[in-house]
Amino acid sequence: MKLSLLLFQALLLSIVSNKAFAQSPMVAADLRTEFIENPIGIDEIHPRLLWRLEDKRTGARQTAYRILVGTDSSQLLTATANAWDSDWVKSSKSLVTYQGKSLEPFTKYFWTVKVVDQNGKESVQSKVASFETALIDSKNWKGAWIADGHDVDLKPAPYFRKEFEAKRKIKSARAYIAVAGLYELSLNGEKVGNHRLDPMYTRFDRRTLYVTHDVTARVKSGKNAIGILLGNGWYNHQSTAVWYFDKAPWRNRPAFCMDLRITYDDGSTETISTDKTWKTSLSPVIFNSIYTAEHYDARQEQPGWNTIDFNASAWKDVIYRASPSPNIVAQVLHPIRNVEEIKTKKIRKLNDTTYVFDLSRNISGVSQLKVSGPSGTVIRLKHGERLYANGHVDISNIDPHYRPRDNSDPFQTDIVILSGKGEERFMPHFNYKGFQYVEVTSSTPLQLTPENLTGYFMHSDVPPVGTFKSSNETLNKILAATNNAYLSNLFGYPTDCPQREKNGWTGDAQIAIETGLYSFDGITIYEKWMADHRDEQQPNGVLPSIIPTGGWGYEWGNGPDWTSTIAIIPWNIYLFYGDTKILADNYENMKRYVDYIDYTYPTSLTTWGLGDWVPVKSVSPVELTSTSYYYADASILAKIARILNKEDDHNKYNALAEKIKKAFNEKYLNKEKGIYATGLQTELSVPLYWGLVPDEFKEHVAANLAKRVEADNFHLDVGLLGQKAILNALADNGYADVAYKIAAQETYPSWGWWIKNGATTLYENWDINAQHDISLNHIMFGEIGAWIYKALAGIKPDAENPGFSNIILNPTFPTTLQHVESSYNSVSGLIQSSWSRKGKTITYTVTIPANTTATFHIPQFRNLKLYMEKKEVKEKEMKLEAGRYRFIWK
């Protein structure tokens, strides 16, 4: 009997082992919903589900997938799904739209995926991921919109509180909060979450965002207290500046609507909502402006205001308010956070009441002051990027557009009044700034040390996806400064600068889109921002130059060189992520925009735009640059029409693009000389980059561009639009060494000149001594960040196979650069591209992730032969499967 049992166990073990042996080593990993890991609070009824494949075998690829979605995670492990079983689908796709049963609100769904590899072997099941729906439909809101009833010009921020009792054991609790303005939520005396500046800025009268919080750990059985502090944000802009946000049509005193939905262990639910039972009072935040600063009077603190033990008998009744917009939608994106803590590196005492703190790098964010002093002591924290010769903070480079009515709201200057109750801490709730230095001035002498002030780098907390390191340390610092500038200008929408404006300038964003996507996973921010575009577009197709806007920008600064964001942003998101949703969502808006230009400029040449903004010295025709962007818009629109199976539109806009190209070349191309206009850097590089140069003239024009650069001593002579084009135009047309000479320059004018002069972010002007346009934290000259990945690492998306399902490998090897190490964690997996030079020998190593391929455009070197695994390669182009490859030229 014992022997039979042993034989049976051995047979069972053999069967299990054989089955395990037959399984594929491929596995789906990094499961995300709507591009976020295990999100809660989504409204999307057909969410996108995506994964990456882990498999290091050469040629590894997915041939089929099966997705299971259900409300019971344990059932998924037995291949049972009560919401959606996709069954086996023959496809290499790893981005799939949910097509199951209608999703229910307030419900957590679990999902998993199995795949089949190239040998027909089935993988093990992936780890279980989840997503949780929120309200889905506005009819599911129970709360009312409430406010404190004060006038828009009242400065102190309002508190709100509500006590409630949870009478049973709690299983889970979610807070859904929609706000016109900004908010901080607390439960039982503790702040909920680590988000900053929620909800994100929108056109408030057309779209209002709500945020979902998991507050299960904060709600307890028995008595509880909810606390809300509301800030103005962009909704109630009390500061004055040239963009007239104080006159925005939506402007009002902040208001909010909230549902706290509790699910008990017995399955019952209870919702605590905003209504007339809530109470309100003014807070110690006596002034807050997203644009300028925050003022805080600690003497007006109400200890315990957000706890159950607080006596709120002196608090006032709230009032009901109309919803700020008819469109209340879930905020599903990477939130703003205090991402990095930065200690003070240097401190200088100017006198008994004045100290200057130096973080030794330029950031966007806030400072936190920790200090003790007598009650009534007034402390001013002035934030800036520069110092005067006498050591005081100089903000003259960042405040020229501020138009204060009086001196009560100093620019980038927090004001704190101490309570005198021991050590006090202050960090703004509803503001951020751009700064490196903080000048702290007190009304009474204080002894301060570096430990009294800490900086926090704030931005949308998008995951990093790109890495790069080379033998040129200046180039490495340029990329680091570019990334710092990019993040400093990402606050739920892309901005131009974090201090002077905080505006969503479209031109800066279209320039920096590739730079951002190579270094960071930013799709959630851009999808939100394109919704802002749709909200702001006029019926005739016109877009403003800043988005969102309170009304400014429809008559200045827009035009195809700036507001081509409507086409360029979605197109690049498609290239990098392979997702057509952003194309479909914005297609009609692109059409209206292009149709407007076509109607307004029947000659196909347009002078609408700002032109090559902040050039070094030479000025190119606005018509040349704006028409180039108009051509780009029409070309992109034609491509998107074909992708979306709109063939008539494809033909229409393809014909329009050809018409623009013909008119452009008839006016600007000198066929004999091979130049455009007068042959300036911008005039040659922009047509090359955007594809306006006829094939038979490309070689001649590119050669003339290289000669022009040489005549300019391999330095830049471009503005905003020219710098987007020049490095790419050179490297893509056989002049990679010339492009690198420009990129690696360390004398004026160049990116390296900034670095050599201490820059840790990118500047707004090539001339660091300029009298205007001299913000020290701008992203508009940031194309070099993308070019480093495209040209030096050679990693490019393929328009025919987007989302890096096929990778274009086109590395260049400048003769004065010794090595490059780079990686890009694409939506399809980790791509690695590195090379080194030793004497005349060049070694290039590349890793192609599972389920992708690559097209390797092989550089040709005179007197050098190419070998792969000791076998000579004579082709000029190779198709590579997934795997790791090593090439040697010698």
Buried (B, 14 or more C-beta within 10 A) or exposed (E): EEEEEEEEEEEEEEEEEEEEEEBBBBBBBBBBBBBBEBBBBBBBEEBBBBBBBBBEBEBBBBBBBBBBBBBBBEBBEEEEBBBBBBEBEEEBBBBBBBEBEEBEBBEBBBBBBBBBBBEEBBBBBBEBBBBBBBBBEEEBBBBBBBBBBBEBEBBBBBBBBBBBEBEEEBBBBBBBBBBBBBBBBBBBBEBBBEBBBBBBBBBBBBBBBBBBBBBEEBBEEEEBBBBBBBBBBBBBBBBBBEBBBBEBEBBBBBBBBBBBBBBBEEEEEBBBBBBEEBBBBBBBBBBBBBBBBBBBBBEBBBEBBBBBEBEBEEBBEBBEBEBBBEBBBBBBBBBBBBBEEBEBEEBBEBEEBBBBBBBBBBBBBBBBBBBBBEEBBBBBBBBBBBBEEEBBBBBEBBBEEBEBEEEEBBBBBBBBBBBBEEEBEBBBBBBBBBBBBBBBBBBEEBEBEBEBBBBBBBBBBBEEBBBBBBBBEBBBBBBBBBBBBBBBBBBBBBBBBBBBBBBBBBBBBBBBBBBBBBBBBBBBBBBBBBBBBBBBBEEEBBBBBBBBBBEBBBEEBBBBBBBBBBBBBBBBBBBBBBBBBBBEBBBEBBBBBBBBBBEEBEEBBBEBBBBBBBBBEBEBBBBBBBBBBBBBBBBBBBBBBBBBEBEEBBEBBBEBBBBBBEBBBEBBBBEEEBBBBEBBBBBBBBBBBBBBBBEEBBEBBBBBBBBBBEEBEBBBBBBBBBBBBBBBBBBBBBBBBBBBBBBBBBEBBBBBBBBBEEBBBBBBBBBBEEEEBBBBBBBBBBBBBBBBBBBBBBBBBBEEBBBBBBBBBBBBBBEEBBBBBBBBBBBBBBBBBBBBBEEEEBBBBBBBBBBBBBBBBBBEEEEEEBEBEEEEBEEEEBEBBBBEBEBBBB
